[in-house]
Amino acid sequence: MRHGKKINHLGRKHSHRAALLSNMASSLIINKRITTTVAKAKALRKYVEPLLTKAKNDTTHSRRTVFSYLGNKESVKELFGEVAAKIADRPGGYTRIIKMSDTRIGDNAETCLMELVDFNTLYTKDGAEKKAKTRRGRSKAKGAEDTTAVAEEKPKKAAKKADKKEGEE
C-alpha cells in the first residue's frame, strides 16, 4: 500500500531522480516548453514551481538556493531575468500540462506537453496586456447611478412644495 507516499520515484534511485528533475527543470526554463511523459511532468511540476516562486525575490540567497537545485548557470540567469519578470504578478500555477493524444512508441507511455503559462501566446492573445482585476460586490454600475438620481430629485420636489405653499399664502 502507498499510504502517505507523495513522491513518485519514477523507477529511479534518489540521485538519478534528482539529476533527471534538475535537467528537465533547466530545459523547461530555457526552452519554455518540453515534451515528456505525464508522470515525469507531474513530478517536475512539484519540483519547479517552488523554484519559480523563489525567483520572484531576486536576492543572492535565493539565486544560490535555486542554483543548488538546477546546477546550470544559464538556466538560473534566464529564470531570474526573463521568466521572473513575466511571472511577477502571478500568485502561483506557473506551469501547464497538456496531455497529447499520441503515446510513446517504445513503451506506450502517455506523453504530454509541459510549458510555462505566461510564455504561450495562444492563450494570452498575442501578449496583450491583462485586464485589471475587478472586485465583486461593490460595483457602482446601476445602483450608484439610481441613488444619485433619486437624491437629486428629492430636493427638487421639496423646492416645488415650498413654492406651492408660498403661492397659496
C-alpha positions in Angstrom: 0.0 0.0 0.0 1.1 3.6 -0.7 -0.3 5.4 2.3 1.3 8.8 2.8 3.8 8.3 -0.1 3.5 11.6 -2.0 6.7 11.3 -4.1 6.6 9.4 -7.4 10.0 7.8 -7.5 9.8 7.3 -11.3 11.6 3.9 -11.1 14.9 5.6 -10.2 17.2 5.9 -7.2 17.3 9.3 -5.4 20.4 10.7 -7.1 19.2 9.7 -10.6 15.8 11.2 -10.0 17.3 14.4 -8.7 19.5 14.7 -11.8 16.6 13.9 -14.1 14.3 16.6 -12.5 17.2 19.1 -12.4 17.9 18.7 -16.1 14.2 18.7 -17.0 13.7 21.9 -15.0 16.6 23.6 -16.7 15.3 22.6 -20.1 11.9 23.9 -19.2 13.2 27.2 -18.1 15.5 27.7 -21.1 13.1 26.4 -23.8 9.8 27.4 -22.1 8.2 24.1 -23.3 9.2 20.5 -23.2 7.6 17.2 -24.3 7.7 14.4 -21.7 5.6 11.7 -20.1 2.7 12.6 -17.8 4.3 11.0 -14.7 7.5 12.9 -15.2 5.6 16.2 -15.9 3.6 15.9 -12.6 6.8 15.2 -10.7 8.5 18.1 -12.4 5.7 20.4 -11.6 6.2 19.8 -7.8 10.0 20.3 -8.3 10.0 23.5 -10.4 7.0 25.6 -9.1 8.8 26.4 -5.7 11.9 27.4 -7.7 9.8 29.8 -9.8 8.3 31.3 -6.7 11.7 31.7 -5.2 12.9 33.5 -8.4 10.4 36.4 -7.7 12.7 37.5 -4.9 16.0 38.4 -6.6 18.5 38.1 -3.8 21.9 36.4 -3.6 20.4 33.8 -1.2 17.6 32.8 -3.5 19.9 32.7 -6.5 22.2 30.3 -4.6 19.3 28.2 -3.4 17.9 27.8 -7.0 21.4 27.1 -8.3 21.8 24.3 -5.8 18.6 22.7 -7.4 19.3 23.4 -11.0 23.1 23.3 -11.3 23.1 25.3 -14.5 24.2 29.0 -14.6 22.4 29.7 -17.9 19.0 28.5 -16.6 19.5 30.5 -13.4 20.2 33.6 -15.3 17.2 33.0 -17.6 15.0 32.3 -14.6 15.9 35.4 -12.6 15.8 37.6 -15.8 13.1 37.0 -18.3 11.0 34.4 -16.5 10.8 36.2 -13.2 9.7 39.4 -14.9 6.8 37.7 -16.6 5.6 35.7 -13.5 6.0 38.6 -11.1 2.2 39.3 -10.6 1.1 35.6 -10.8 0.3 34.1 -7.4 1.1 30.6 -8.5 0.4 27.9 -11.1 3.3 28.8 -13.4 3.2 25.6 -15.5 0.6 23.9 -17.7 0.5 20.2 -18.6 -1.3 19.5 -21.9 -1.9 15.8 -22.5 -1.3 14.7 -26.0 -3.3 12.1 -27.9 -0.4 10.0 -29.0 1.6 7.7 -26.8 5.3 6.9 -26.9 6.3 4.3 -29.5 8.5 2.1 -27.3 6.5 1.6 -24.1 3.1 3.2 -24.9 3.6 5.8 -22.2 1.2 8.8 -22.2 3.0 11.9 -23.4 2.3 15.5 -22.7 3.5 19.0 -23.4 4.6 20.9 -20.3 5.0 24.7 -20.7 5.4 27.9 -18.7 2.0 29.5 -18.7 3.0 33.1 -19.4 5.1 32.3 -22.4 2.3 30.7 -24.5 0.9 33.5 -26.8 -2.1 31.4 -27.9 -3.7 31.8 -24.5 -2.6 35.3 -23.8 -3.9 36.9 -27.0 -0.5 37.7 -28.6 0.9 39.1 -25.4 -1.7 41.8 -24.9 -2.0 43.4 -21.5 -4.2 41.6 -19.0 -7.5 43.1 -17.8 -7.5 44.7 -14.5 -8.8 42.5 -11.7 -12.2 43.6 -10.5 -13.8 43.2 -7.1 -17.3 41.9 -6.9 -20.0 43.2 -4.7 -19.2 46.9 -4.6 -20.0 47.8 -8.2 -21.1 51.4 -8.9 -22.9 50.4 -12.1 -26.7 50.7 -11.8 -27.2 51.0 -8.1 -25.0 54.1 -7.6 -26.4 56.0 -10.6 -30.0 55.3 -9.4 -29.3 56.6 -5.9 -27.7 59.8 -7.1 -30.6 60.4 -9.4 -33.1 59.8 -6.6 -31.1 62.0 -4.3 -31.2 64.9 -6.8 -35.0 64.5 -7.3 -35.8 64.8 -3.6 -34.6 68.4 -3.2 -36.4 69.4 -6.4 -39.7 68.0 -5.0 -39.1 69.8 -1.7 -38.4 73.1 -3.5 -41.6 72.7 -5.6 -43.7 72.0 -2.4 -42.2 75.2 -0.8 -43.1 77.2 -3.9 -46.7 76.0 -3.8 -47.0 76.9 -0.2 -45.7 80.4 -0.8 -48.1 80.9 -3.7 -51.1 79.8 -1.6 -50.2 82.3 1.2 
